């Protein structure tokens, strides 16, 4: 499993993220505290507290990690 911190603070960022990730086969989760949703579920994502950064987890994919990483790159949270 690999994980990344994402900034999905706007509707446009959520829509763009889901569009980017939905084309990949595999299992991906978004985590905020104890709450976990399918990263491909726009309704699930909008049920989360998006005022804070969320954790994106790659649970399983078909050896396309580099492609997934490139797709989520615009949504990575900036280090402070």
PDB file with SEQRES, HELIX, SHEET and CRYST1 records, atoms N, CA, C and O in Angstrom:
SEQRES   1 A   80  UNK UNK UNK UNK UNK UNK UNK UNK UNK UNK UNK UNK UNK          
SEQRES   2 A   80  UNK UNK UNK UNK UNK UNK UNK UNK UNK UNK UNK UNK UNK          
SEQRES   3 A   80  UNK UNK UNK UNK UNK UNK UNK UNK UNK UNK UNK UNK UNK          
SEQRES   4 A   80  UNK UNK UNK UNK UNK UNK UNK UNK UNK UNK UNK UNK UNK          
SEQRES   5 A   80  UNK UNK UNK UNK UNK UNK UNK UNK UNK UNK UNK UNK UNK          
SEQRES   6 A   80  UNK UNK UNK UNK UNK UNK UNK UNK UNK UNK UNK UNK UNK          
SEQRES   7 A   80  UNK UNK                                                      
HELIX    1 AA1 UNK A   11  UNK A   21  1                                  11    
HELIX    2 AA2 UNK A   42  UNK A   46  1                                   5    
HELIX    3 AA3 UNK A   65  UNK A   72  1                                   8    
HELIX    4 AA4 UNK A   73  UNK A   75  5                                   3    
SHEET    1 AA1 4 UNK A   2  UNK A   6  0                                        
SHEET    2 AA1 4 UNK A  54  UNK A  61 -1                                        
SHEET    3 AA1 4 UNK A  26  UNK A  32 -1                                        
SHEET    4 AA1 4 UNK A  35  UNK A  38 -1                                        
CRYST1    1.000    1.000    1.000  90.00  90.00  90.00 P 1           1          
ATOM      1  N   UNK A   1       0.843  -1.180   0.000  1.00  0.00           N  
ATOM      2  CA  UNK A   1       0.000   0.000   0.000  1.00  0.00           C  
ATOM      3  C   UNK A   1       0.888   1.243   0.000  1.00  0.00           C  
ATOM      4  O   UNK A   1       1.894   1.309   0.706  1.00  0.00           O  
ATOM      5  N   UNK A   2       0.494   2.218  -0.801  1.00  0.00           N  
ATOM      6  CA  UNK A   2       1.151   3.523  -0.806  1.00  0.00           C  
ATOM      7  C   UNK A   2       0.114   4.558  -0.428  1.00  0.00           C  
ATOM      8  O   UNK A   2      -1.071   4.387  -0.714  1.00  0.00           O  
ATOM      9  N   UNK A   3       0.554   5.641   0.219  1.00  0.00           N  
ATOM     10  CA  UNK A   3      -0.391   6.691   0.573  1.00  0.00           C  
ATOM     11  C   UNK A   3       0.205   8.068   0.292  1.00  0.00           C  
ATOM     12  O   UNK A   3       1.421   8.259   0.307  1.00  0.00           O  
ATOM     13  N   UNK A   4      -0.687   9.012   0.038  1.00  0.00           N  
ATOM     14  CA  UNK A   4      -0.328  10.387  -0.316  1.00  0.00           C  
ATOM     15  C   UNK A   4      -1.326  11.316   0.361  1.00  0.00           C  
ATOM     16  O   UNK A   4      -2.460  10.918   0.624  1.00  0.00           O  
ATOM     17  N   UNK A   5      -0.921  12.536   0.642  1.00  0.00           N  
ATOM     18  CA  UNK A   5      -1.816  13.535   1.206  1.00  0.00           C  
ATOM     19  C   UNK A   5      -2.306  14.434   0.080  1.00  0.00           C  
ATOM     20  O   UNK A   5      -1.516  15.004  -0.672  1.00  0.00           O  
ATOM     21  N   UNK A   6      -3.641  14.551  -0.019  1.00  0.00           N  
ATOM     22  CA  UNK A   6      -4.256  15.334  -1.087  1.00  0.00           C  
ATOM     23  C   UNK A   6      -4.981  16.553  -0.540  1.00  0.00           C  
ATOM     24  O   UNK A   6      -5.467  16.562   0.591  1.00  0.00           O  
ATOM     25  N   UNK A   7      -5.037  17.582  -1.378  1.00  0.00           N  
ATOM     26  CA  UNK A   7      -5.790  18.802  -1.121  1.00  0.00           C  
ATOM     27  C   UNK A   7      -6.987  18.789  -2.069  1.00  0.00           C  
ATOM     28  O   UNK A   7      -6.836  19.035  -3.265  1.00  0.00           O  
ATOM     29  N   UNK A   8      -8.164  18.507  -1.543  1.00  0.00           N  
ATOM     30  CA  UNK A   8      -9.389  18.473  -2.351  1.00  0.00           C  
ATOM     31  C   UNK A   8     -10.398  19.482  -1.801  1.00  0.00           C  
ATOM     32  O   UNK A   8     -11.568  19.158  -1.596  1.00  0.00           O  
ATOM     33  N   UNK A   9      -9.933  20.697  -1.567  1.00  0.00           N  
ATOM     34  CA  UNK A   9     -10.742  21.710  -0.890  1.00  0.00           C  
ATOM     35  C   UNK A   9     -11.802  22.375  -1.746  1.00  0.00           C  
ATOM     36  O   UNK A   9     -12.583  23.166  -1.218  1.00  0.00           O  
ATOM     37  N   UNK A  10     -11.871  22.097  -3.038  1.00  0.00           N  
ATOM     38  CA  UNK A  10     -12.881  22.738  -3.877  1.00  0.00           C  
ATOM     39  C   UNK A  10     -13.623  21.702  -4.716  1.00  0.00           C  
ATOM     40  O   UNK A  10     -13.130  20.598  -4.946  1.00  0.00           O  
ATOM     41  N   UNK A  11     -14.792  22.071  -5.158  1.00  0.00           N  
ATOM     42  CA  UNK A  11     -15.604  21.191  -6.007  1.00  0.00           C  
ATOM     43  C   UNK A  11     -14.843  20.847  -7.277  1.00  0.00           C  
ATOM     44  O   UNK A  11     -14.869  19.701  -7.725  1.00  0.00           O  
ATOM     45  N   UNK A  12     -14.166  21.828  -7.861  1.00  0.00           N  
ATOM     46  CA  UNK A  12     -13.423  21.599  -9.098  1.00  0.00           C  
ATOM     47  C   UNK A  12     -12.302  20.588  -8.889  1.00  0.00           C  
ATOM     48  O   UNK A  12     -12.057  19.744  -9.751  1.00  0.00           O  
ATOM     49  N   UNK A  13     -11.619  20.670  -7.746  1.00  0.00           N  
ATOM     50  CA  UNK A  13     -10.529  19.725  -7.464  1.00  0.00           C  
ATOM     51  C   UNK A  13     -11.076  18.310  -7.262  1.00  0.00           C  
ATOM     52  O   UNK A  13     -10.464  17.342  -7.714  1.00  0.00           O  
ATOM     53  N   UNK A  14     -12.207  18.184  -6.596  1.00  0.00           N  
ATOM     54  CA  UNK A  14     -12.810  16.859  -6.397  1.00  0.00           C  
ATOM     55  C   UNK A  14     -13.209  16.264  -7.739  1.00  0.00           C  
ATOM     56  O   UNK A  14     -12.905  15.105  -8.021  1.00  0.00           O  
ATOM     57  N   UNK A  15     -13.885  17.046  -8.565  1.00  0.00           N  
ATOM     58  CA  UNK A  15     -14.304  16.558  -9.890  1.00  0.00           C  
ATOM     59  C   UNK A  15     -13.097  16.147 -10.726  1.00  0.00           C  
ATOM     60  O   UNK A  15     -13.109  15.090 -11.356  1.00  0.00           O  
ATOM     61  N   UNK A  16     -12.063  16.970 -10.735  1.00  0.00           N  
ATOM     62  CA  UNK A  16     -10.853  16.663 -11.499  1.00  0.00           C  
ATOM     63  C   UNK A  16     -10.165  15.413 -10.997  1.00  0.00           C  
ATOM     64  O   UNK A  16      -9.702  14.594 -11.791  1.00  0.00           O  
ATOM     65  N   UNK A  17     -10.093  15.259  -9.671  1.00  0.00           N  
ATOM     66  CA  UNK A  17      -9.467  14.075  -9.079  1.00  0.00           C  
ATOM     67  C   UNK A  17     -10.224  12.815  -9.465  1.00  0.00           C  
ATOM     68  O   UNK A  17      -9.615  11.836  -9.896  1.00  0.00           O  
ATOM     69  N   UNK A  18     -11.543  12.828  -9.318  1.00  0.00           N  
ATOM     70  CA  UNK A  18     -12.338  11.638  -9.652  1.00  0.00           C  
ATOM     71  C   UNK A  18     -12.197  11.314 -11.132  1.00  0.00           C  
ATOM     72  O   UNK A  18     -12.063  10.145 -11.492  1.00  0.00           O  
ATOM     73  N   UNK A  19     -12.225  12.307 -11.984  1.00  0.00           N  
ATOM     74  CA  UNK A  19     -12.046  12.083 -13.421  1.00  0.00           C  
ATOM     75  C   UNK A  19     -10.688  11.450 -13.704  1.00  0.00           C  
ATOM     76  O   UNK A  19     -10.579  10.568 -14.557  1.00  0.00           O  
ATOM     77  N   UNK A  20      -9.652  11.896 -12.994  1.00  0.00           N  
ATOM     78  CA  UNK A  20      -8.297  11.369 -13.204  1.00  0.00           C  
ATOM     79  C   UNK A  20      -8.154   9.930 -12.729  1.00  0.00           C  
ATOM     80  O   UNK A  20      -7.475   9.135 -13.379  1.00  0.00           O  
ATOM     81  N   UNK A  21      -8.777   9.583 -11.617  1.00  0.00           N  
ATOM     82  CA  UNK A  21      -8.547   8.272 -11.000  1.00  0.00           C  
ATOM     83  C   UNK A  21      -9.510   7.199 -11.501  1.00  0.00           C  
ATOM     84  O   UNK A  21      -9.200   6.011 -11.422  1.00  0.00           O  
ATOM     85  N   UNK A  22     -10.659   7.594 -12.008  1.00  0.00           N  
ATOM     86  CA  UNK A  22     -11.688   6.620 -12.369  1.00  0.00           C  
ATOM     87  C   UNK A  22     -11.257   5.720 -13.534  1.00  0.00           C  
ATOM     88  O   UNK A  22     -11.791   4.623 -13.695  1.00  0.00           O  
ATOM     89  N   UNK A  23     -10.315   6.168 -14.328  1.00  0.00           N  
ATOM     90  CA  UNK A  23      -9.848   5.372 -15.456  1.00  0.00           C  
ATOM     91  C   UNK A  23      -8.909   4.234 -15.085  1.00  0.00           C  
ATOM     92  O   UNK A  23      -8.552   3.425 -15.941  1.00  0.00           O  
ATOM     93  N   UNK A  24      -8.508   4.160 -13.833  1.00  0.00           N  
ATOM     94  CA  UNK A  24      -7.574   3.120 -13.409  1.00  0.00           C  
ATOM     95  C   UNK A  24      -8.315   1.975 -12.732  1.00  0.00           C  
ATOM     96  O   UNK A  24      -9.216   2.190 -11.922  1.00  0.00           O  
ATOM     97  N   UNK A  25      -7.920   0.759 -13.080  1.00  0.00           N  
ATOM     98  CA  UNK A  25      -8.454  -0.399 -12.370  1.00  0.00           C  
ATOM     99  C   UNK A  25      -7.658  -0.564 -11.083  1.00  0.00           C  
ATOM    100  O   UNK A  25      -6.459  -0.286 -11.039  1.00  0.00           O  
ATOM    101  N   UNK A  26      -8.322  -1.008 -10.064  1.00  0.00           N  
ATOM    102  CA  UNK A  26      -7.656  -1.212  -8.782  1.00  0.00           C  
ATOM    103  C   UNK A  26      -8.503  -0.671  -7.667  1.00  0.00           C  
ATOM    104  O   UNK A  26      -9.629  -0.220  -7.878  1.00  0.00           O  
ATOM    105  N   UNK A  27      -7.948  -0.720  -6.472  1.00  0.00           N  
ATOM    106  CA  UNK A  27      -8.661  -0.273  -5.283  1.00  0.00           C  
ATOM    107  C   UNK A  27      -7.941   0.922  -4.679  1.00  0.00           C  
ATOM    108  O   UNK A  27      -6.748   0.863  -4.378  1.00  0.00           O  
ATOM    109  N   UNK A  28      -8.690   2.010  -4.508  1.00  0.00           N  
ATOM    110  CA  UNK A  28      -8.155   3.262  -3.994  1.00  0.00           C  
ATOM    111  C   UNK A  28      -9.115   3.800  -2.937  1.00  0.00           C  
ATOM    112  O   UNK A  28     -10.328   3.796  -3.146  1.00  0.00           O  
ATOM    113  N   UNK A  29      -8.591   4.259  -1.811  1.00  0.00           N  
ATOM    114  CA  UNK A  29      -9.410   4.819  -0.742  1.00  0.00           C  
ATOM    115  C   UNK A  29      -8.977   6.240  -0.428  1.00  0.00           C  
ATOM    116  O   UNK A  29      -7.830   6.623  -0.660  1.00  0.00           O  
ATOM    117  N   UNK A  30      -9.914   7.016   0.103  1.00  0.00           N  
ATOM    118  CA  UNK A  30      -9.616   8.307   0.702  1.00  0.00           C  
ATOM    119  C   UNK A  30      -9.956   8.191   2.178  1.00  0.00           C  
ATOM    120  O   UNK A  30     -10.986   7.627   2.546  1.00  0.00           O  
ATOM    121  N   UNK A  31      -9.076   8.732   3.024  1.00  0.00           N  
ATOM    122  CA  UNK A  31      -9.228   8.602   4.468  1.00  0.00           C  
ATOM    123  C   UNK A  31      -9.156   9.985   5.106  1.00  0.00           C  
ATOM    124  O   UNK A  31      -8.272  10.786   4.801  1.00  0.00           O  
ATOM    125  N   UNK A  32     -10.109  10.242   5.999  1.00  0.00           N  
ATOM    126  CA  UNK A  32     -10.106  11.457   6.809  1.00  0.00           C  
ATOM    127  C   UNK A  32     -10.501  11.035   8.213  1.00  0.00           C  
ATOM    128  O   UNK A  32     -11.670  10.748   8.473  1.00  0.00           O  
ATOM    129  N   UNK A  33      -9.534  10.996   9.116  1.00  0.00           N  
ATOM    130  CA  UNK A  33      -9.795  10.499  10.468  1.00  0.00           C  
ATOM    131  C   UNK A  33     -10.163   9.031  10.425  1.00  0.00           C  
ATOM    132  O   UNK A  33      -9.415   8.213   9.889  1.00  0.00           O  
ATOM    133  N   UNK A  34     -11.312   8.693  10.986  1.00  0.00           N  
ATOM    134  CA  UNK A  34     -11.782   7.303  10.977  1.00  0.00           C  
ATOM    135  C   UNK A  34     -12.637   6.987   9.763  1.00  0.00           C  
ATOM    136  O   UNK A  34     -13.058   5.844   9.587  1.00  0.00           O  
ATOM    137  N   UNK A  35     -12.902   7.978   8.923  1.00  0.00           N  
ATOM    138  CA  UNK A  35     -13.809   7.852   7.799  1.00  0.00           C  
ATOM    139  C   UNK A  35     -13.047   7.432   6.542  1.00  0.00           C  
ATOM    140  O   UNK A  35     -12.072   8.083   6.166  1.00  0.00           O  
ATOM    141  N   UNK A  36     -13.479   6.357   5.893  1.00  0.00           N  
ATOM    142  CA  UNK A  36     -12.828   5.836   4.691  1.00  0.00           C  
ATOM    143  C   UNK A  36     -13.880   5.694   3.590  1.00  0.00           C  
ATOM    144  O   UNK A  36     -14.943   5.114   3.810  1.00  0.00           O  
ATOM    145  N   UNK A  37     -13.572   6.234   2.388  1.00  0.00           N  
ATOM    146  CA  UNK A  37     -14.486   6.092   1.246  1.00  0.00           C  
ATOM    147  C   UNK A  37     -13.712   5.624   0.020  1.00  0.00           C  
ATOM    148  O   UNK A  37     -12.493   5.777  -0.063  1.00  0.00           O  
ATOM    149  N   UNK A  38     -14.434   5.060  -0.913  1.00  0.00           N  
ATOM    150  CA  UNK A  38     -13.870   4.674  -2.209  1.00  0.00           C  
ATOM    151  C   UNK A  38     -13.456   5.953  -2.938  1.00  0.00           C  
ATOM    152  O   UNK A  38     -14.275   6.856  -3.109  1.00  0.00           O  
ATOM    153  N   UNK A  39     -12.212   6.038  -3.362  1.00  0.00           N  
ATOM    154  CA  UNK A  39     -11.701   7.248  -4.009  1.00  0.00           C  
ATOM    155  C   UNK A  39     -12.354   7.522  -5.354  1.00  0.00           C  
ATOM    156  O   UNK A  39     -12.227   8.628  -5.880  1.00  0.00           O  
ATOM    157  N   UNK A  40     -13.043   6.553  -5.921  1.00  0.00           N  
ATOM    158  CA  UNK A  40     -13.731   6.741  -7.204  1.00  0.00           C  
ATOM    159  C   UNK A  40     -15.171   7.205  -7.028  1.00  0.00           C  
ATOM    160  O   UNK A  40     -15.868   7.442  -8.015  1.00  0.00           O  
ATOM    161  N   UNK A  41     -15.623   7.337  -5.792  1.00  0.00           N  
ATOM    162  CA  UNK A  41     -17.006   7.711  -5.492  1.00  0.00           C  
ATOM    163  C   UNK A  41     -17.111   9.200  -5.190  1.00  0.00           C  
ATOM    164  O   UNK A  41     -16.739   9.648  -4.106  1.00  0.00           O  
ATOM    165  N   UNK A  42     -17.615   9.960  -6.149  1.00  0.00           N  
ATOM    166  CA  UNK A  42     -17.733  11.400  -5.945  1.00  0.00           C  
ATOM    167  C   UNK A  42     -18.692  11.702  -4.799  1.00  0.00           C  
ATOM    168  O   UNK A  42     -18.460  12.640  -4.035  1.00  0.00           O  
ATOM    169  N   UNK A  43     -19.756  10.930  -4.668  1.00  0.00           N  
ATOM    170  CA  UNK A  43     -20.696  11.140  -3.558  1.00  0.00           C  
ATOM    171  C   UNK A  43     -20.018  10.844  -2.218  1.00  0.00           C  
ATOM    172  O   UNK A  43     -20.224  11.568  -1.243  1.00  0.00           O  
ATOM    173  N   UNK A  44     -19.220   9.793  -2.170  1.00  0.00           N  
ATOM    174  CA  UNK A  44     -18.492   9.473  -0.952  1.00  0.00           C  
ATOM    175  C   UNK A  44     -17.523  10.575  -0.571  1.00  0.00           C  
ATOM    176  O   UNK A  44     -17.406  10.933   0.601  1.00  0.00           O  
ATOM    177  N   UNK A  45     -16.830  11.111  -1.563  1.00  0.00           N  
ATOM    178  CA  UNK A  45     -15.855  12.180  -1.296  1.00  0.00           C  
ATOM    179  C   UNK A  45     -16.557  13.421  -0.757  1.00  0.00           C  
ATOM    180  O   UNK A  45     -16.074  14.047   0.187  1.00  0.00           O  
ATOM    181  N   UNK A  46     -17.695  13.780  -1.352  1.00  0.00           N  
ATOM    182  CA  UNK A  46     -18.409  14.970  -0.878  1.00  0.00           C  
ATOM    183  C   UNK A  46     -19.023  14.777   0.502  1.00  0.00           C  
ATOM    184  O   UNK A  46     -19.448  15.752   1.122  1.00  0.00           O  
ATOM    185  N   UNK A  47     -19.080  13.550   0.997  1.00  0.00           N  
ATOM    186  CA  UNK A  47     -19.579  13.325   2.349  1.00  0.00           C  
ATOM    187  C   UNK A  47     -18.473  13.509   3.392  1.00  0.00           C  
ATOM    188  O   UNK A  47     -18.740  13.459   4.593  1.00  0.00           O  
ATOM    189  N   UNK A  48     -17.239  13.719   2.940  1.00  0.00           N  
ATOM    190  CA  UNK A  48     -16.097  13.879   3.840  1.00  0.00           C  
ATOM    191  C   UNK A  48     -15.903  15.346   4.214  1.00  0.00           C  
ATOM    192  O   UNK A  48     -16.440  16.241   3.562  1.00  0.00           O  
ATOM    193  N   UNK A  49     -15.135  15.577   5.264  1.00  0.00           N  
ATOM    194  CA  UNK A  49     -14.732  16.929   5.658  1.00  0.00           C  
ATOM    195  C   UNK A  49     -13.568  17.338   4.764  1.00  0.00           C  
ATOM    196  O   UNK A  49     -12.427  16.947   5.005  1.00  0.00           O  
ATOM    197  N   UNK A  50     -13.857  18.120   3.737  1.00  0.00           N  
ATOM    198  CA  UNK A  50     -12.817  18.512   2.782  1.00  0.00           C  
ATOM    199  C   UNK A  50     -12.138  19.824   3.150  1.00  0.00           C  
ATOM    200  O   UNK A  50     -11.347  20.356   2.371  1.00  0.00           O  
ATOM    201  N   UNK A  51     -12.444  20.343   4.329  1.00  0.00           N  
ATOM    202  CA  UNK A  51     -11.740  21.542   4.775  1.00  0.00           C  
ATOM    203  C   UNK A  51     -10.323  21.195   5.229  1.00  0.00           C  
ATOM    204  O   UNK A  51      -9.474  22.071   5.392  1.00  0.00           O  
ATOM    205  N   UNK A  52     -10.086  19.884   5.429  1.00  0.00           N  
ATOM    206  CA  UNK A  52      -8.752  19.396   5.799  1.00  0.00           C  
ATOM    207  C   UNK A  52      -8.247  18.510   4.663  1.00  0.00           C  
ATOM    208  O   UNK A  52      -9.028  18.009   3.854  1.00  0.00           O  
ATOM    209  N   UNK A  53      -6.940  18.329   4.618  1.00  0.00           N  
ATOM    210  CA  UNK A  53      -6.367  17.420   3.633  1.00  0.00           C  
ATOM    211  C   UNK A  53      -6.809  15.996   3.936  1.00  0.00           C  
ATOM    212  O   UNK A  53      -7.111  15.660   5.081  1.00  0.00           O  
ATOM    213  N   UNK A  54      -6.844  15.160   2.898  1.00  0.00           N  
ATOM    214  CA  UNK A  54      -7.233  13.763   3.055  1.00  0.00           C  
ATOM    215  C   UNK A  54      -6.090  12.860   2.603  1.00  0.00           C  
ATOM    216  O   UNK A  54      -5.223  13.267   1.829  1.00  0.00           O  
ATOM    217  N   UNK A  55      -6.110  11.650   3.093  1.00  0.00           N  
ATOM    218  CA  UNK A  55      -5.083  10.671   2.716  1.00  0.00           C  
ATOM    219  C   UNK A  55      -5.628   9.809   1.581  1.00  0.00           C  
ATOM    220  O   UNK A  55      -6.733   9.274   1.675  1.00  0.00           O  
ATOM    221  N   UNK A  56      -4.853   9.678   0.518  1.00  0.00           N  
ATOM    222  CA  UNK A  56      -5.197   8.826  -0.622  1.00  0.00           C  
ATOM    223  C   UNK A  56      -4.366   7.561  -0.509  1.00  0.00           C  
ATOM    224  O   UNK A  56      -3.140   7.624  -0.417  1.00  0.00           O  
ATOM    225  N   UNK A  57      -5.031   6.410  -0.518  1.00  0.00           N  
ATOM    226  CA  UNK A  57      -4.330   5.135  -0.400  1.00  0.00           C  
ATOM    227  C   UNK A  57      -4.514   4.308  -1.665  1.00  0.00           C  
ATOM    228  O   UNK A  57      -5.634   4.102  -2.133  1.00  0.00           O  
ATOM    229  N   UNK A  58      -3.406   3.843  -2.204  1.00  0.00           N  
ATOM    230  CA  UNK A  58      -3.435   2.892  -3.311  1.00  0.00           C  
ATOM    231  C   UNK A  58      -3.339   1.516  -2.668  1.00  0.00           C  
ATOM    232  O   UNK A  58      -2.287   1.132  -2.155  1.00  0.00           O  
ATOM    233  N   UNK A  59      -4.431   0.785  -2.698  1.00  0.00           N  
ATOM    234  CA  UNK A  59      -4.460  -0.522  -2.064  1.00  0.00           C  
ATOM    235  C   UNK A  59      -4.003  -1.616  -3.015  1.00  0.00           C  
ATOM    236  O   UNK A  59      -3.253  -2.516  -2.639  1.00  0.00           O  
ATOM    237  N   UNK A  60      -4.469  -1.520  -4.254  1.00  0.00           N  
ATOM    238  CA  UNK A  60      -4.109  -2.529  -5.250  1.00  0.00           C  
ATOM    239  C   UNK A  60      -4.325  -1.932  -6.634  1.00  0.00           C  
ATOM    240  O   UNK A  60      -5.351  -1.304  -6.896  1.00  0.00           O  
ATOM    241  N   UNK A  61      -3.356  -2.133  -7.512  1.00  0.00           N  
ATOM    242  CA  UNK A  61      -3.478  -1.688  -8.892  1.00  0.00           C  
ATOM    243  C   UNK A  61      -2.649  -2.608  -9.767  1.00  0.00           C  
ATOM    244  O   UNK A  61      -1.850  -3.396  -9.261  1.00  0.00           O  
ATOM    245  N   UNK A  62      -2.830  -2.515 -11.057  1.00  0.00           N  
ATOM    246  CA  UNK A  62      -2.154  -3.402 -12.008  1.00  0.00           C  
ATOM    247  C   UNK A  62      -0.784  -2.871 -12.418  1.00  0.00           C  
ATOM    248  O   UNK A  62      -0.558  -2.603 -13.598  1.00  0.00           O  
ATOM    249  N   UNK A  63       0.123  -2.716 -11.474  1.00  0.00           N  
ATOM    250  CA  UNK A  63       1.489  -2.260 -11.747  1.00  0.00           C  
ATOM    251  C   UNK A  63       1.534  -0.957 -12.539  1.00  0.00           C  
ATOM    252  O   UNK A  63       2.441  -0.749 -13.344  1.00  0.00           O  
ATOM    253  N   UNK A  64       0.566  -0.089 -12.313  1.00  0.00           N  
ATOM    254  CA  UNK A  64       0.524   1.206 -12.996  1.00  0.00           C  
ATOM    255  C   UNK A  64       0.687   2.338 -11.989  1.00  0.00           C  
ATOM    256  O   UNK A  64       0.112   3.415 -12.146  1.00  0.00           O  
ATOM    257  N   UNK A  65       1.472   2.080 -10.963  1.00  0.00           N  
ATOM    258  CA  UNK A  65       1.665   3.062  -9.887  1.00  0.00           C  
ATOM    259  C   UNK A  65       2.163   4.393 -10.443  1.00  0.00           C  
ATOM    260  O   UNK A  65       1.673   5.448 -10.041  1.00  0.00           O  
ATOM    261  N   UNK A  66       3.121   4.361 -11.353  1.00  0.00           N  
ATOM    262  CA  UNK A  66       3.673   5.601 -11.909  1.00  0.00           C  
ATOM    263  C   UNK A  66       2.594   6.407 -12.627  1.00  0.00           C  
ATOM    264  O   UNK A  66       2.578   7.635 -12.539  1.00  0.00           O  
ATOM    265  N   UNK A  67       1.704   5.737 -13.329  1.00  0.00           N  
ATOM    266  CA  UNK A  67       0.626   6.433 -14.027  1.00  0.00           C  
ATOM    267  C   UNK A  67      -0.377   7.025 -13.037  1.00  0.00           C  
ATOM    268  O   UNK A  67      -0.860   8.140 -13.235  1.00  0.00           O  
ATOM    269  N   UNK A  68      -0.687   6.293 -11.988  1.00  0.00           N  
ATOM    270  CA  UNK A  68      -1.598   6.798 -10.956  1.00  0.00           C  
ATOM    271  C   UNK A  68      -0.962   8.000 -10.271  1.00  0.00           C  
ATOM    272  O   UNK A  68      -1.630   9.008 -10.040  1.00  0.00           O  
ATOM    273  N   UNK A  69       0.326   7.903  -9.943  1.00  0.00           N  
ATOM    274  CA  UNK A  69       1.029   9.021  -9.298  1.00  0.00           C  
ATOM    275  C   UNK A  69       1.011  10.264 -10.183  1.00  0.00           C  
ATOM    276  O   UNK A  69       0.829  11.374  -9.683  1.00  0.00           O  
ATOM    277  N   UNK A  70       1.196  10.093 -11.479  1.00  0.00           N  
ATOM    278  CA  UNK A  70       1.149  11.233 -12.397  1.00  0.00           C  
ATOM    279  C   UNK A  70      -0.253  11.834 -12.453  1.00  0.00           C  
ATOM    280  O   UNK A  70      -0.406  13.053 -12.534  1.00  0.00           O  
ATOM    281  N   UNK A  71      -1.265  10.986 -12.411  1.00  0.00           N  
ATOM    282  CA  UNK A  71      -2.647  11.466 -12.477  1.00  0.00           C  
ATOM    283  C   UNK A  71      -3.044  12.253 -11.234  1.00  0.00           C  
ATOM    284  O   UNK A  71      -3.822  13.203 -11.328  1.00  0.00           O  
ATOM    285  N   UNK A  72      -2.519  11.869 -10.068  1.00  0.00           N  
ATOM    286  CA  UNK A  72      -2.895  12.570  -8.834  1.00  0.00           C  
ATOM    287  C   UNK A  72      -1.962  13.724  -8.487  1.00  0.00           C  
ATOM    288  O   UNK A  72      -2.232  14.471  -7.548  1.00  0.00           O  
ATOM    289  N   UNK A  73      -0.889  13.878  -9.216  1.00  0.00           N  
ATOM    290  CA  UNK A  73       0.109  14.918  -8.918  1.00  0.00           C  
ATOM    291  C   UNK A  73      -0.494  16.318  -8.744  1.00  0.00           C  
ATOM    292  O   UNK A  73      -0.088  17.032  -7.827  1.00  0.00           O  
ATOM    293  N   UNK A  74      -1.444  16.737  -9.587  1.00  0.00           N  
ATOM    294  CA  UNK A  74      -2.013  18.088  -9.397  1.00  0.00           C  
ATOM    295  C   UNK A  74      -2.794  18.261  -8.102  1.00  0.00           C  
ATOM    296  O   UNK A  74      -3.086  19.391  -7.710  1.00  0.00           O  
ATOM    297  N   UNK A  75      -3.136  17.170  -7.433  1.00  0.00           N  
ATOM    298  CA  UNK A  75      -3.980  17.218  -6.253  1.00  0.00           C  
ATOM    299  C   UNK A  75      -3.214  16.983  -4.959  1.00  0.00           C  
ATOM    300  O   UNK A  75      -3.806  16.979  -3.880  1.00  0.00           O  
ATOM    301  N   UNK A  76      -1.911  16.786  -5.057  1.00  0.00           N  
ATOM    302  CA  UNK A  76      -1.088  16.568  -3.859  1.00  0.00           C  
ATOM    303  C   UNK A  76      -1.061  17.825  -3.014  1.00  0.00           C  
ATOM    304  O   UNK A  76      -0.972  18.937  -3.534  1.00  0.00           O  
ATOM    305  N   UNK A  77      -1.140  17.638  -1.706  1.00  0.00           N  
ATOM    306  CA  UNK A  77      -1.083  18.774  -0.774  1.00  0.00           C  
ATOM    307  C   UNK A  77       0.344  19.310  -0.743  1.00  0.00           C  
ATOM    308  O   UNK A  77       1.312  18.551  -0.807  1.00  0.00           O  
ATOM    309  N   UNK A  78       0.452  20.606  -0.646  1.00  0.00           N  
ATOM    310  CA  UNK A  78       1.756  21.250  -0.567  1.00  0.00           C  
ATOM    311  C   UNK A  78       2.300  21.114   0.840  1.00  0.00           C  
ATOM    312  O   UNK A  78       1.562  21.272   1.812  1.00  0.00           O  
ATOM    313  N   UNK A  79       3.588  20.821   0.955  1.00  0.00           N  
ATOM    314  CA  UNK A  79       4.234  20.752   2.273  1.00  0.00           C  
ATOM    315  C   UNK A  79       4.304  22.141   2.860  1.00  0.00           C  
ATOM    316  O   UNK A  79       4.566  23.114   2.153  1.00  0.00           O  
ATOM    317  N   UNK A  80       4.066  22.233   4.164  1.00  0.00           N  
ATOM    318  CA  UNK A  80       4.138  23.546   4.836  1.00  0.00           C  
ATOM    319  C   UNK A  80       5.316  23.614   5.740  1.00  0.00           C  
ATOM    320  O   UNK A  80       5.540  24.637   6.387  1.00  0.00           O  
TER     321      UNK A  80                                                      
END                                                                             
